[in-house]
Amino acid sequence: MASLFEENLCCPVCRDVFRDPVLLMCSHSFCRACLEQYWQHTNLQTCPLCRSSSSVENPPCNLTLKNLCEAFIQERFHRTSACSELLCGLHGKKLMHYCLEDKQTVCEECKSTVHTNHCLKLLDEAAPDLKLDLKRKLEPLKDKLEQFRMVKHICAQTEEHIKTQAQHTVALIKKEFEKLHQFLWEEEAARIAALRKEEVQKSQTMKKKIAQINRGILSLSDKVTAMEEQLEENSISFLQNYKVTVERAQGKLKDPEILSGSLVDVAKHLGNLTFKVWEKMQSIIQYSPVILDPNTAHPCLHLSDDLTAMTLCSRDTERPSNPERFDDYVSVLGSEGFDSGAHSWDVEVGDSSAWAVGVISESVFKHRENLSKHGLWHVGYYKGEYGKGLSEMLTPFRLKQKLQRIRVKLDWDKGHVSFFNPDDNTHVHTFTDTFTEPVYPYLYNACPAQALTILTVQASVSE
C-alpha cells in the first residue's frame, strides 16, 4: 500500500506521481498534460476537483511540488536498485556492459558469446554519453512543444478577436442601416406630406367650385320661383309684369362644368416609387472603388470604420498574428484582387512625409519576407523625395508640384500600372509588365500625422 506521503505526491486525475505539476488559483495541482486533456474533453477551464473556474490558460508550474516529485522518483529508483541487482535474463549474471551496436545491456557471458567483436562499454561509462545524446534529442521536442503552446495561445487569441471583430462589425452594420432607415422614414414622411398637401389643395378647389354652383342654384331658384308666381297672377298683373319677368329670365349664367385634374394624381405619388427613392438615395451613398482589408493591416495601422482610411498609431497588442497580416511594413492591401479589366482609384496623401501606393502580385504578397522581389509596382514619397520602383527600393524622380492626391490606374489586360495627379491629370509614371496572377491595391503609410484615404466617388443609378 502506498504511503501517505506518496499519496500526496499523486495527481488526482491519473493517480500517478505528478509530472510537470501546475498550480490553479484554487490551490489544487495537476499534471499539466492531465489538466489540458481534461479541459479539452469538457471545453471548460475549471478545476477537476472543486470545479472552480480558471481564467489562466497556461497555469504556472508548481516548482516546489515538481522538485519533491522528482526527488521522490529518484530516491525510489535508487532504493529499488539497491534491493535487487539487475541480472541478465539469459544467464542470470550481473549486467556489466552496454552493447552500442545492439543497444542492449549484457553480462560477461553475453559479451563472450552473442556480442563478440561488438563495441561495448561499461554501464557507468555508457550511461552519461547516452544521456547526453538523449538530451540533445530532447531539445527539439521541447522546442516543438513550446511552438505548439505558442500557436495554441495565438489560436485562443484569434478566437477572442473573432468575437470582438463580429461584435464591432454588427455595431457598424446597424449604424449604417440606421442611416438608411432614417433616410427612408424621412422620405416616407415627405411623400405623405406632399400627398396630403395635394389633397388639401384639391379639396379646397372643389369646395370653391361647390360654393360657386350653390350661388348659381340660388339665383336660378329665385327666378324660377318669381316666374311661377307670375303665372298664378291674374291677366292684368301678369301682363303688367311680363316685360320685367322676361328680362330676368333672360339673364345669362354660365353652364356649370366639372373641373379636369380635380382628382389626386395617384400615379405621381406611386409610380416607380421605390426606384425614385433609390435614385434619391444617391445623395447619402458614397462608393469606394477600393476597400481596405483589416486582416492584412500592420498592427500599427488603424483603419477607419468604413475601411477607406489608414492612420499610423501605437501598436495594437490585442490584434492577433495571422498569415495575411503585414508585420515588417506598415502596409495594408485592398480587400479585392484584380485579374482582368481596367480599374482606377484615387488616394489622398495630403502632407504625409512617408507613403507609397500601387499594386502587388498575389505571390509576392504571400512571400513578402522579401518585397524586393519583382511584383510590387508602386510610387511613393520619403525624406522629401518622390520615387518609383518595382521593389522595396524607390528610384527618385522629380515633380513640378507636391502631390496631395494620386490616382492609380490599372489595366490588367494590357499590363499597365499608371499614376496621375488627379488635380490637373498630370502623368506621374507608368509601369509596363505582363500580369499572370491577381494583383491587389497596396498602400504604405509611415507618417502618424497624416492619414492615407481612398477617395469615394458618387454612386449613379441609370433607368
C-alpha positions in Angstrom: 0.0 0.0 0.0 1.3 3.4 -0.9 2.4 5.6 2.0 0.5 8.8 2.9 3.5 10.8 1.7 3.4 9.1 -1.7 -0.4 9.6 -2.0 0.1 13.3 -1.5 2.5 13.3 -4.4 0.0 11.7 -6.8 -2.1 13.6 -9.4 -5.9 13.4 -8.6 -6.6 12.7 -12.3 -4.1 10.0 -13.3 -3.3 8.7 -9.7 0.4 8.6 -10.6 3.3 10.8 -9.2 3.0 14.3 -10.6 4.7 15.0 -13.9 5.2 18.7 -14.7 2.7 19.8 -12.0 0.8 23.1 -12.4 -1.0 25.1 -9.8 -4.5 26.5 -10.2 -6.0 29.6 -8.4 -8.0 27.3 -6.1 -4.6 25.8 -4.9 -5.2 22.4 -6.4 -2.4 20.9 -8.5 -2.5 18.5 -11.5 -0.1 17.2 -14.1 0.0 19.7 -17.0 -1.0 17.0 -19.6 -3.8 15.7 -17.4 -5.3 19.2 -16.9 -5.0 20.1 -20.7 -6.7 16.8 -21.6 -9.5 17.4 -19.1 -10.1 20.9 -20.4 -10.1 19.7 -24.0 -12.7 17.0 -23.1 -15.0 19.3 -21.1 -14.5 22.5 -23.1 -14.5 24.3 -19.7 -11.5 25.8 -17.8 -12.5 24.5 -14.4 -10.7 22.6 -11.6 -11.3 18.8 -12.0 -11.7 18.6 -8.2 -13.7 21.7 -7.0 -15.0 22.9 -10.4 -13.7 26.4 -9.7 -13.3 28.5 -12.9 -9.8 29.2 -14.0 -9.1 32.4 -16.1 -5.5 31.4 -16.7 -5.0 29.4 -19.9 -1.4 28.5 -19.1 -1.2 27.8 -15.3 2.2 28.3 -13.6 4.4 25.4 -12.7 4.2 24.3 -9.0 8.0 24.3 -8.7 8.2 23.1 -5.1 5.9 20.1 -5.8 7.8 19.3 -9.0 11.1 19.2 -7.1 9.6 17.0 -4.4 8.2 14.5 -7.0 11.5 14.3 -8.9 13.4 13.7 -5.7 10.9 11.0 -4.7 11.1 9.2 -8.0 14.9 9.3 -7.9 15.1 8.1 -4.3 12.6 5.3 -5.2 14.7 4.3 -8.2 17.9 4.1 -6.1 16.1 2.2 -3.4 14.8 -0.4 -5.8 18.2 -0.8 -7.5 19.8 -1.3 -4.1 17.4 -4.0 -3.1 17.8 -6.1 -6.2 20.7 -6.1 -8.7 19.8 -6.1 -12.4 20.7 -9.6 -13.8 20.9 -10.9 -17.3 17.7 -12.6 -18.4 19.6 -15.3 -20.3 22.4 -16.2 -17.9 21.3 -14.8 -14.6 24.6 -13.0 -14.2 25.2 -9.3 -13.3 24.9 -6.9 -16.1 28.2 -5.2 -16.6 28.3 -3.8 -20.2 26.2 -2.0 -22.8 26.4 -3.0 -26.5 26.4 0.1 -28.7 25.5 -1.9 -31.8 22.5 -3.8 -30.4 21.7 -1.2 -27.8 21.4 -3.8 -25.0 22.8 -4.3 -21.5 24.9 -7.6 -21.4 26.8 -9.7 -18.9 30.2 -11.2 -19.2 28.9 -14.4 -20.8 26.8 -12.4 -23.3 30.0 -10.5 -24.1 32.0 -13.6 -24.9 29.2 -15.4 -26.9 26.4 -13.3 -28.5 28.2 -9.9 -28.6 31.7 -10.9 -29.7 33.5 -8.3 -31.7 30.8 -5.7 -30.8 31.6 -2.3 -29.4 30.9 -2.5 -25.7 31.2 0.0 -22.8 30.9 -0.3 -19.1 27.4 0.7 -17.9 28.8 3.7 -15.9 30.7 4.9 -19.0 27.9 4.3 -21.5 25.1 6.0 -19.5 26.5 9.6 -19.4 27.2 9.6 -23.1 23.7 8.2 -24.0 22.1 10.6 -21.5 23.8 13.5 -23.3 22.7 12.1 -26.6 19.1 11.8 -25.3 19.3 15.4 -24.0 20.2 16.6 -27.5 17.2 14.7 -29.0 15.0 16.1 -26.2 15.7 19.7 -27.0 14.0 19.7 -30.4 11.0 18.1 -28.8 10.9 20.8 -26.1 11.1 23.4 -28.8 8.3 21.8 -30.7 6.2 21.6 -27.5 6.8 25.3 -26.9 5.9 26.0 -30.5 2.6 24.1 -30.1 1.8 26.0 -26.9 2.6 29.3 -28.6 0.4 28.5 -31.6 -2.4 27.4 -29.2 -2.1 30.7 -27.4 -2.3 32.6 -30.8 -5.4 30.5 -31.8 -7.1 31.3 -28.4 -6.2 35.0 -29.0 -7.6 34.7 -32.6 -10.8 33.1 -31.3 -11.4 36.1 -28.9 -10.5 38.6 -31.7 -13.1 36.9 -34.0 -15.8 37.6 -31.4 -14.6 41.2 -31.0 -14.5 41.6 -34.8 -18.0 40.2 -35.2 -19.5 42.4 -32.4 -17.8 45.5 -33.8 -18.9 44.7 -37.3 -22.5 44.1 -36.2 -22.5 47.5 -34.5 -21.2 49.2 -37.6 -23.8 47.4 -39.8 -26.6 48.5 -37.5 -25.2 52.1 -37.6 -25.2 52.1 -41.4 -28.7 50.6 -41.6 -29.9 53.3 -39.1 -28.8 55.9 -41.6 -30.8 54.1 -44.3 -33.8 53.7 -42.1 -33.7 57.4 -41.1 -33.5 58.4 -44.8 -36.4 56.1 -45.7 -38.5 57.4 -42.7 -37.9 61.0 -43.7 -38.6 60.2 -47.4 -41.8 58.4 -46.5 -42.9 61.4 -44.3 -42.0 63.9 -47.1 -44.0 61.9 -49.7 -47.0 61.5 -47.5 -46.8 65.3 -46.7 -46.8 66.0 -50.5 -49.8 63.8 -50.9 -51.7 65.5 -48.0 -50.8 68.9 -49.5 -52.3 68.0 -52.8 -55.3 66.5 -51.1 -55.9 69.8 -49.2 -55.4 72.0 -52.3 -57.7 70.0 -54.5 -60.4 69.7 -51.7 -60.3 73.5 -51.3 -60.6 74.0 -55.1 -63.6 71.6 -55.1 -65.2 73.5 -52.2 -64.9 76.8 -54.0 -66.5 75.2 -57.1 -69.3 73.9 -55.0 -69.9 77.3 -53.4 -69.9 78.9 -56.9 -72.5 76.3 -58.1 -74.6 77.0 -54.9 -74.8 80.7 -55.8 -75.9 79.8 -59.3 -78.6 77.4 -57.9 -79.8 80.1 -55.5 -80.1 82.7 -58.3 -81.9 80.3 -60.6 -84.2 79.2 -57.9 -85.2 82.8 -57.2 -86.0 83.3 -60.9 -88.0 80.1 -61.1 -90.0 81.0 -58.0 -90.7 84.5 -59.3 -91.8 83.3 -62.7 -94.0 80.6 -61.2 -95.7 83.2 -59.0 -96.3 85.4 -62.1 -98.0 82.5 -63.8 -100.5 82.4 -60.9 -101.3 86.2 -61.2 -104.4 87.5 -63.0 -104.2 88.6 -66.5 -103.7 92.3 -65.8 -100.9 91.8 -63.2 -99.3 89.2 -65.4 -99.2 91.4 -68.4 -98.1 94.4 -66.4 -95.0 92.5 -65.1 -94.4 90.3 -68.1 -91.6 92.5 -69.6 -89.7 92.6 -66.3 -90.1 88.9 -65.7 -88.9 88.1 -69.2 -85.8 90.3 -68.8 -85.0 88.5 -65.5 -85.4 85.1 -67.2 -83.0 86.1 -70.0 -80.1 86.9 -67.6 -77.3 84.5 -68.7 -75.4 82.2 -66.3 -72.5 80.1 -67.5 -73.3 76.4 -67.6 -71.7 74.5 -64.7 -68.8 72.3 -65.6 -66.7 69.7 -63.8 -63.0 70.7 -63.5 -60.4 68.4 -65.1 -57.5 67.3 -63.0 -59.6 67.6 -59.9 -58.6 64.1 -58.5 -55.4 63.2 -56.6 -52.6 62.4 -59.0 -52.1 58.8 -57.6 -49.7 57.9 -60.4 -47.4 60.7 -59.5 -47.1 59.5 -55.9 -46.9 55.8 -56.5 -45.4 55.5 -60.0 -41.8 53.9 -59.8 -41.8 54.8 -56.1 -39.0 52.5 -55.0 -36.9 53.5 -58.0 -37.3 57.2 -57.3 -36.4 56.7 -53.7 -33.4 54.6 -54.7 -32.4 57.3 -57.1 -32.7 60.0 -54.5 -30.7 57.8 -52.1 -27.6 58.6 -54.1 -27.3 61.8 -52.1 -26.3 59.8 -49.0 -24.5 56.9 -50.6 -20.8 57.1 -51.4 -18.9 54.3 -53.3 -15.3 53.4 -52.7 -13.5 51.7 -55.6 -11.1 50.1 -53.1 -11.9 48.7 -49.6 -9.0 48.1 -47.3 -8.6 44.7 -45.8 -8.2 44.9 -41.9 -6.9 41.4 -41.8 -3.8 42.5 -43.8 -3.2 45.8 -41.9 0.0 46.1 -39.9 -0.7 46.2 -36.1 0.4 49.9 -36.0 -2.2 50.9 -38.6 -5.7 52.0 -37.5 -8.4 51.7 -40.2 -11.5 53.9 -40.3 -14.9 52.3 -39.7 -15.7 52.4 -43.4 -12.3 50.8 -44.3 -11.2 53.6 -46.6 -8.6 55.4 -44.4 -5.4 54.2 -42.7 -3.6 56.1 -39.8 -0.3 55.2 -38.2 -0.7 54.8 -34.4 0.7 52.8 -31.5 0.8 49.0 -31.9 -2.4 47.1 -31.3 -1.3 44.3 -29.0 -4.7 42.7 -28.9 -4.7 42.2 -32.7 -3.7 38.5 -33.2 -0.9 37.5 -35.6 -2.2 35.9 -38.8 -0.6 34.8 -42.0 -2.2 37.6 -44.1 -1.1 40.4 -41.8 1.9 42.7 -42.7 4.3 42.7 -39.7 7.5 44.3 -41.1 6.0 47.0 -43.2 3.3 49.5 -42.1 1.2 48.5 -45.1 -2.3 47.2 -46.0 -3.9 45.7 -49.0 -7.2 46.3 -50.8 -9.7 43.5 -50.0 -10.3 42.6 -53.6 -7.7 41.5 -56.1 -7.9 42.2 -59.9 -7.2 39.6 -62.5 -8.7 41.3 -65.6 -10.1 44.6 -66.8 -9.3 48.3 -66.1 -9.6 49.8 -62.6 -8.9 53.2 -61.1 -8.8 54.7 -57.6 -7.6 58.0 -56.0 -5.7 58.2 -52.8 -5.4 61.3 -50.7 -1.9 61.5 -49.3 -2.0 65.1 -48.0 1.1 66.1 -46.1 2.2 62.6 -45.3 6.0 62.5 -45.1 6.4 58.8 -45.9 3.9 57.0 -48.2 3.7 54.6 -51.1 0.8 53.4 -53.2 0.5 50.9 -56.1 -0.3 47.2 -56.7 1.3 44.0 -55.5 1.1 40.5 -57.0 -0.6 37.7 -55.0 2.5 35.5 -54.9 4.8 38.3 -53.7 2.3 39.3 -51.0 2.2 35.7 -49.7 6.0 35.5 -49.6 6.5 39.1 -48.5 9.5 38.4 -46.3 11.4 39.8 -49.3 9.5 42.6 -51.0 12.4 43.4 -53.2 11.2 40.5 -55.5 9.7 41.5 -58.8 5.9 42.0 -58.3 5.4 45.3 -56.4 4.7 48.2 -58.7 4.4 51.5 -56.7 5.4 55.1 -56.4 6.0 56.9 -53.1 7.4 59.9 -51.1 10.1 59.6 -48.5 12.5 62.2 -46.9 11.3 64.9 -49.2 11.8 62.9 -52.5 9.4 61.1 -54.8 10.4 57.7 -56.1 9.2 54.8 -58.3 10.0 51.1 -58.2 9.2 47.5 -58.8 10.6 46.7 -55.3 11.1 47.9 -51.8 13.7 50.5 -53.0 12.4 53.5 -54.9 14.2 55.3 -57.7 13.9 59.1 -57.1 12.2 61.3 -59.7 11.1 65.0 -59.7 7.6 66.5 -59.9 6.7 70.1 -60.6 4.3 70.4 -57.7 3.7 68.5 -54.5 1.1 65.8 -54.7 -2.0 66.0 -52.4 -3.7 63.2 -54.2 -2.6 60.4 -56.5 -4.6 58.4 -59.0 -3.7 54.7 -59.6 -4.9 53.3 -63.0 -4.5 49.6 -63.5 -5.1 47.9 -66.9 -4.5 44.3 -66.1 -5.1 43.0 -69.7 -2.6 45.5 -71.2 -0.1 45.1 -68.3 -0.1 48.8 -67.3 0.0 50.4 -63.9 -0.1 54.2 -64.3 0.0 57.1 -61.8 -1.5 60.6 -62.2 -2.1 63.8 -60.3 -5.9 63.9 -60.4 -6.0 67.7 -59.7 -4.6 68.5 -63.2 -4.4 65.0 -64.7 -0.6 65.2 -64.9 1.1 61.9 -65.7 3.5 60.8 -62.9 4.7 57.4 -64.1 3.7 54.2 -65.9 4.9 50.6 -65.3 4.6 48.1 -68.1 4.6 44.4 -67.4 2.8 41.1 -68.1 0.4 40.1 -65.3 -0.2 36.4 -64.9 -2.0 36.4 -61.5 -4.2 38.6 -59.4 -2.8 41.9 -58.2 -4.0 43.8 -55.1 -4.1 47.6 -54.3 -1.1 48.3 -52.0 -0.8 51.2 -49.5 2.0 52.2 -47.1 1.9 55.0 -44.6 4.7 55.7 -42.1 3.6 59.2 -41.1 1.5 59.4 -37.9 0.4 63.0 -38.6 -1.5 62.2 -41.8 -3.9 59.5 -42.8 -4.0 58.0 -46.3 -7.5 57.9 -47.6 -9.2 56.1 -50.6 -11.4 58.8 -52.1 -15.0 57.9 -52.6 -17.0 58.6 -55.8 -20.6 59.5 -56.3 -22.9 56.5 -56.9 -25.1 56.6 -60.0 -28.3 54.9 -60.9 -29.5 54.6 -64.5 -33.0 53.9 -65.5 
